[in-house]
Amino acid sequence: MSDTTNKIIQRYNRLAPYFDALEVVIEGFIFSRWRKRLWAKAQGEHILEVGVGTGKNFRFYPKDARITAIDFSPGMLARAQHKRAHKQLNVHLDLMDVERLYYADNSFDTVVASFVFCSVPLPRKGLRELFRVCKPGGQVILLEHVLSSRPLLAWLMRLFNPVVVKLFGANIDRETLKNVQACGFSQVLVDSYSGDILKLIQAIK
């Protein structure tokens, strides 16, 4: 595991006890409805959630699916484990890095990630791993904030990105849609309600 990855993990471990409180407003007004929209697209018997965090997506899980969820931060995963027990959910949780998934090729019908690839040091490596473990004809669904297409705003995002990374371990200048398009999927779709910065991406293998 690289030094960069270890530093990001340490930041998320520190933030884990306060993470839900820090995002409670934006979660309530914006993110929760997008999570619901994301999970409405999830299909198949076996679903992988990458970057489960504190378990914010638990309430949107399909009831008839077998779900595996991973995170690379022990602190965040511990919060998810606590919520799993409280909600009595049947979800298998694993400590794992998206850049090095331990699953076999073609294992999952759908792979889901929300606000994850802003924190992955090598995003294309992680996306290729998602492609690998997704079944042929399956899908990878991502909810991500990305670099603005507006030149001035994009310049400001790049300018402040080092500060945001240092504080939170997350990049605000990622071009995730381009990264997905470069990873071999047969079709890449963007939800029509997506905006300039917040995008819901559906990639078909």
N, C-alpha and C positions, 0 to 999 in steps of 0.2 A: 504494500500500500504506500502511495507517495506521501511526501511531507505535506503537499497541498491538501490532499484528501484528509489526512490526520488533523490538520488545522481546522478544516471545515467541520469535521466530526466534533472536535472539541468545542467549537462555537455553538453547535446545535445541542450538545450535551448541557452547556451552560444555560441556554435559552429554554430548554425543555420544560422546566417547572412553570415558566411564565408565558409560554408560547401561545396558548389559547387566549389568555387575557390580553396579550399584546395585539392580537388580530381580531378581537371580539367585534369591533365596530365594522371593519371592512368585511369580515366574514358574514355578519348579519345582513348587511345592506347589499353586498355584491357577490362574494365568492360562493355562498351557500346555494344560490339559485343556479350558478354555473356548475357546481358539483352535481346537482340534481340532473341538469341537462346532460352532463358527461355520462353519468351512470345509466341514464335512460338508453344510451347507445350500446351499452355493454351486452354482449350475447355469448351464449355457449355454456357448457357444463363446468368448465374449469377456467377461472379468471385469476390473473396475477395483478395485484396492486404494487407498484414500485414507489417507494417513498411514502409509506403509510403515515409517517410522522406520529402525531399524538392520536390518530384515529378519527380525524375529522370527517372522513368519508363513510364511517361505519353505518350511519343511519340511512345511507343511500344504497347499500349493498343489495343486490337482487336476492330474494329469499330462496330461490330454487337453484342457486349456483354454489359450487365448491370454490372457496376463495382462499388464496394464499397471498400474504402481504409481507413485504420486506422493508427494512430501513437500515441504513449504515450507521445510525447513531444509537448507541445503547440507551442513552437518556430518553430520546424520543420514543424508542420502542417500549421502554418501561411504562411510559404514559399510556401507550396503546394497549399494552397488556392489562393495565389497570382498568381501562375502559371496557375491554373485551370481557373481563370478569364481571364488571358491574352490569353490563348489558346482556350477559350470558350469550354472547355471539359465538357461532361456530366458524371461526376463521383461524387458519394456521399462520403464525407469525414467525419470521426468520430474521436474524441479523445478517445482512448481506449487502454488498456493494453492487450497484447496477452495472458497473464496468466489468464485474467478474461474477456473473450469475452461475450458480452451481447446477442449474437445471439442464436437462437434456434438450436437444433440438426438438422443435415442434411440440412443445409440451402444453401450451395454453391456447384456448380459443380466443380470448381477449386479454390484452395487457393494457393496464390503465395507469396513468401517472398524472398528478395534479401539482403544479408548481414545484417540479423536481429538477428539471434540466437547467434551471438557473444556478444550481448548486453543484452540478456534476463537473469535475475538472476537465474531463475529456468527453464532451457531450456526444460526439459522433460514435465514439467507442461504446458508450452506454446505449445509444440508439441501435447500433448494430447487434448488441446483445438482445435487445427487445425483439428485433427482427428474427434473430436466431431461434429464440424460445417460442415465438408465435407460430401456430400451425399454419400451413398453406391455406389460403382463403380466410384466415383469421384476421384480426385487426389490432392495431395499437392506437389507443385514444389518449391524447395529451391535452391538458388544460394548462397553458403557459402564458406568462407575460414575456413579451419579446421587445426587441429594439423597434422604436417607432420608425415609420416610413417617412416622417416629416423631417427634413434636414436639420432644422434648428433644434427640435426636440431630441433628435438622435444625437446631435453633438453634445447637448446638455447631459443626456443619459450616459454617454461615454465619459464625459468629464467627471461626473460624480460616481461612476461605477467603482473605482478603487475604494472610496469611502464606504459605500454600501457593502462591498465584499468584506472589508475589514470589520465592520460592525456586525453583520448578519451572515456572512458566508455565502450570500446570494448575488449573482450578477444580474444587472438590469440592462445589459447590452447584447444579450444573446439573440442570434438569428435562427431560432429553433425551426421555423418552417423550412428554411433552406437546408438545414442539417437533416431534417426528416426526408426531404426530397432527394438527398444525396445517398440514402441508405438502402436503395434497392427495392422499395415498395412498388407494387404494381399500380397503385393509385393513392394519391394524397388529396384529401378533401379538407376544406376549412368551413366550419359551421357558418351559415349566412348571418348569424347574429354577432359574430366575432367583430371586435373593434380593431383599432390601430395597434394597440399594445396587448390587449387580452385576447388570446386566440384559442379556440377549441379545434384541435386538429385530429382527423381520423385517417389513419394510414392502413391500407389493405395490403396484405402480403400476397 
